[in-house]
Amino acid sequence: MKQISGKEFASLLEEKGWELKRIKGSHHVYTKPGTPARISVPIHGNRPLKIGLLKHLMKIAEIDESEL
């Protein structure tokens, strides 16, 4: 699986219709109208997200691995 940073994943979420709701520290919280879920993306410079977290966030956002 390709590793991407929190910044890259956040921009991918915005392309998919997710909206930045708030920022608390280094975590950006995204919501999507019509979806009860919210996604908290850690933005720590250009450090890549860990694989387990990335897979979990992709599952919630309904993003396929080929879209990375």
TACOR-V797833 format. One record per helix or strand of 3 or more residues. SS is the DSSP state (A for helix, B for strand). FROM is the first residue (numbers start at 1). TO is the last residue. If there is no record, write none. Layout:
<<SS;FROM;TO> <SS;FROM;TO>>
//
This chain:
<<A;6;15> <B;19;24> <B;27;32> <B;35;42> <A;51;61> <A;65;67>>
//
